[in-house]
Amino acid sequence: MKNDLTDGGAVTSAAAIGTGDGTGGLPIEVNGEPRRVAAGTVAGALEELGWGTARVATALNGEFVPAAARAGRALARGDRLEVLAPMQGG
Amino acid sequence: MRSFYGQQLDSPLMLGTAQYPSPAVMEAAFRASGASVATVSLRREQGGGQAFWDIVRRLGVRVLPNTAGCHGAREAITTARMARELFRTDWIKLEVIGDDDTLQPDPFGLVEAAEVLAGEGFQVFPYTTEDLVLARRLVDAGCRVLMPWGAPIGSGLGLNNPYGLRALRAAFPDIPLVVDAGLGLPNHAARAMELGFDAVLLNTAVAQAGDPVAMAEAFALAARAGALAARADPMAPRDMAVPSTPVIGKAWL
């Protein structure tokens, strides 16, 4: 998913800063989609995105973030957050 | 009986959870198969993950998460770490794919990832080829189960290299061996068990059959027959006929 925020983590458009989509917050990528989160940590972002109590595992920029470490893991502009759930497999 | 990281399995069938016509059919197929292990994966949360997990838990079988689709050691290692937390098991079916057409394992990435994961306490089930030297490297890396392919994933071709599988069995008498991938028909499962393998892992052959529940039962029967045959010490094949009915006492007519 391409957007104007994640190229090298640089913000390339003025609309990307502030409240362009009415929510404000930090521009990050969640499961490949551009999102904005007000929270500053992985735990806060999960809560905000509705996965506060969900059975999920997380990775930030390709590195596993254990559940116990989510509250202490700060988010930065352009971070790639992966939120994975159980799925069928062979 | 060889144990899988200390666990005895009630059934030599390991069954995948993907590609069934419906969750209800998957559940019925599992019950018909008597499978002792269910393979699962993890993917981006899009809803439905929790419902799927509830069904798997209801099956009451051991869960073996995979790293399906990973193309390098780094990706597979991260996926394994996430799977361990999500499924609360140290078991991991380690897949590092090296070729998109055949889904053949990347032997170099596989060994690299196996070393790291075994060092972190994972109990690694490597999806590998029947290559004997690669198998040795995996055992050296800490793997105590080996899962050579029968044929490419989803191909249904059966055992492409029975000689290679037999050589593996002979080389690793103490390591549990599982034929993983490529099985299409119950006789393939029976054959693998007859070769002295400890289990078979399959998905597509059951899930994509016209009647997955019946096919699950057929595989269960075949695997059991093969296992029984292996324990019964099969006769050696020979090229010439030998009469089974006694020759002595035959009438002069």
Interface residues (C-beta under 8 A of the other chain):
Chain A: N31 G32 W51 A54 R55 V56 A57 T58 A59 G62 E63 F64 P66 A67 E82 V83 L84 A85 P86 M87 Q88 G89 G90
Chain B: G16 T17 A18 Q19 Y20 M26 T39 V40 S41 L42 R43 R44 E45 Q46 G48 G49 Q50 F52 W53 V56 P65 N66 A68 R74 E75 T78 R81 M82 A83 E85 L86 F87 I153 N203 T204
